């Protein structure tokens, strides 16, 4: 039997110590569910050289598919660009719903909801970011490169909004 430098035989595991099962996530597919780009400034034949004020609203949704361990996750973005100043004029409006089909295993039931609405959107975000950049560039504007998003903060914000709506409904 082998010995370590102290002369003691190493402990044998014989399967007594089980390795924890790690979560497993696989992206099975991605798709644009809905995309709308309205170039308001071009429709009004106005060209503004002002610095735009851009507002981004984000929402996430997830649901179980009929196949075991499969989930749909949808990221919804609404991006409004307006001119800065006393009377802001709309420049463009971009709305996108981007989805992913995920296979998720070894995630505890109580951790599944945050996993779906934090980790899955984190995987989809680079693709959504590229689409937004391409659409704004193709719309005649400089490409809009979205900043990184804190999906944990967004998840907490959505939970707080749901709780507030639930309390309002109960009152």
C-alpha positions as CSV (number, residue, x, y, z in Angstrom):
1,X,0.0,0.0,0.0
2,X,1.3,3.5,-0.8
3,X,2.3,5.8,2.0
4,X,2.6,9.6,2.1
5,X,5.7,11.4,3.5
6,X,4.5,10.9,7.1
7,X,4.3,7.2,6.6
8,X,0.6,7.0,6.9
9,X,-1.6,5.3,4.3
10,X,-3.8,7.8,2.4
11,X,-7.5,7.7,3.2
12,X,-9.5,5.8,0.6
13,X,-12.8,7.1,-0.5
14,X,-14.5,4.0,-1.9
15,X,-17.3,6.3,-3.0
16,X,-18.1,7.3,0.5
17,X,-17.5,11.0,-0.4
18,X,-19.9,11.9,-3.1
19,X,-19.0,14.7,-5.4
20,X,-21.8,17.4,-5.4
21,X,-23.7,17.4,-8.7
22,X,-23.0,20.6,-10.6
23,X,-25.8,22.4,-12.4
24,X,-25.8,21.6,-16.1
25,X,-27.1,24.1,-18.7
26,X,-27.2,23.7,-22.4
27,X,-28.6,26.2,-25.0
28,X,-30.7,24.2,-27.4
29,X,-31.8,27.1,-29.6
30,X,-32.0,30.9,-29.8
31,X,-34.5,33.0,-31.8
32,X,-35.9,36.5,-32.3
33,X,-39.5,36.2,-31.3
34,X,-40.4,39.8,-32.2
35,X,-38.4,42.8,-33.5
36,X,-39.5,46.3,-34.2
37,X,-37.5,49.4,-35.2
38,X,-39.2,52.6,-35.8
39,X,-37.1,55.4,-37.2
40,X,-39.2,58.3,-36.1
41,X,-36.7,61.1,-37.0
42,X,-36.5,59.9,-40.6
43,X,-40.3,59.7,-40.9
44,X,-40.5,63.4,-39.7
45,X,-37.6,64.3,-42.0
46,X,-35.7,65.8,-39.2
47,X,-32.0,65.3,-38.6
48,X,-30.8,66.2,-35.2
49,X,-27.1,66.6,-34.4
50,X,-27.9,66.7,-30.6
51,X,-26.6,64.0,-28.2
52,X,-29.5,61.5,-27.8
53,X,-31.0,60.5,-24.5
54,X,-31.4,56.7,-24.6
55,X,-33.7,54.8,-22.2
56,X,-33.5,51.0,-22.0
57,X,-36.2,48.9,-20.3
58,X,-35.6,45.2,-19.7
59,X,-37.9,42.4,-18.7
60,X,-37.4,38.7,-18.5
61,X,-39.9,35.8,-18.7
62,X,-39.4,32.1,-18.3
63,X,-41.6,29.0,-18.6
64,X,-41.4,25.3,-18.6
65,X,-41.6,23.5,-21.9
66,X,-43.5,20.2,-22.3
67,X,-40.2,18.3,-22.6
68,X,-38.5,17.4,-19.3
69,X,-35.8,19.8,-18.1
70,X,-36.4,22.2,-21.0
71,X,-37.3,25.9,-20.5
72,X,-38.1,28.9,-22.7
73,X,-36.5,32.2,-21.5
74,X,-37.5,35.4,-23.2
75,X,-35.6,38.7,-22.8
76,X,-37.6,41.8,-23.7
77,X,-35.9,45.1,-24.4
78,X,-37.5,48.5,-25.2
79,X,-35.0,51.1,-26.2
80,X,-36.2,54.7,-26.7
81,X,-34.0,57.4,-28.1
82,X,-35.0,61.1,-27.7
83,X,-33.2,64.4,-28.2
84,X,-32.1,66.1,-25.0
85,X,-33.5,69.5,-24.2
86,X,-36.6,71.3,-23.0
87,X,-38.8,69.6,-25.6
88,X,-37.4,66.1,-26.3
89,X,-38.2,64.8,-29.7
90,X,-38.3,61.0,-30.4
91,X,-35.5,59.8,-32.6
92,X,-36.1,56.0,-32.7
93,X,-37.8,53.2,-30.9
94,X,-36.5,49.6,-30.9
95,X,-38.3,46.7,-29.3
96,X,-37.0,43.2,-29.3
97,X,-38.0,39.9,-27.7
98,X,-35.2,37.4,-27.9
99,X,-35.6,33.9,-26.7
100,X,-33.6,30.9,-25.8
101,X,-34.5,27.2,-25.3
102,X,-32.5,25.8,-22.4
103,X,-31.9,22.3,-21.1
104,X,-31.3,22.6,-17.3
105,X,-30.4,19.8,-15.0
106,X,-29.2,19.4,-11.4
107,X,-30.7,22.7,-10.1
108,X,-32.8,22.6,-7.0
109,X,-36.4,23.6,-7.4
110,X,-36.1,26.6,-5.1
111,X,-33.1,27.8,-7.1
112,X,-34.6,27.2,-10.6
113,X,-36.5,30.5,-10.9
114,X,-33.5,32.8,-10.2
115,X,-31.3,30.5,-12.4
116,X,-33.7,30.9,-15.3
117,X,-34.0,34.7,-14.9
118,X,-30.3,35.4,-14.2
119,X,-28.0,32.8,-15.8
120,X,-30.0,32.2,-18.9
121,X,-30.3,35.9,-19.9
122,X,-26.6,36.3,-19.1
123,X,-26.0,33.7,-21.8
124,X,-28.4,35.4,-24.3
125,X,-27.2,39.0,-23.8
126,X,-24.2,39.0,-26.2
127,X,-26.5,38.0,-29.0
128,X,-29.1,40.6,-28.2
129,X,-26.4,43.2,-27.9
130,X,-25.1,42.4,-31.4
131,X,-28.7,42.6,-32.9
132,X,-29.3,46.0,-31.2
133,X,-26.0,47.3,-32.6
134,X,-26.7,46.0,-36.1
135,X,-30.3,47.3,-36.2
136,X,-29.4,50.8,-35.0
137,X,-26.5,51.0,-37.5
138,X,-28.7,49.7,-40.3
139,X,-31.3,52.3,-39.3
140,X,-28.9,55.1,-40.1
141,X,-27.5,55.8,-36.6
142,X,-24.2,55.0,-34.9
143,X,-24.3,51.4,-33.6
144,X,-25.8,51.3,-30.1
145,X,-23.6,49.1,-27.9
146,X,-25.5,48.3,-24.8
147,X,-23.6,48.3,-21.5
148,X,-23.3,45.1,-19.5
149,X,-26.4,44.4,-17.5
150,X,-26.6,43.3,-13.9
151,X,-29.1,40.4,-14.1
152,X,-29.1,39.8,-10.4
153,X,-30.2,43.4,-9.8
154,X,-32.8,43.1,-12.5
155,X,-34.1,39.9,-11.0
156,X,-34.4,41.5,-7.5
157,X,-36.1,44.5,-9.1
158,X,-38.7,42.3,-10.8
159,X,-39.3,40.4,-7.5
160,X,-39.9,43.7,-5.7
161,X,-42.3,44.9,-8.4
162,X,-44.2,41.6,-8.2
163,X,-44.4,41.7,-4.4
164,X,-45.6,45.3,-4.5
165,X,-48.3,44.4,-7.1
166,X,-49.3,41.5,-4.9
167,X,-49.6,43.6,-1.8
168,X,-51.6,46.2,-3.8
169,X,-54.0,43.5,-5.0
170,X,-54.4,42.1,-1.5
171,X,-55.2,45.5,0.0
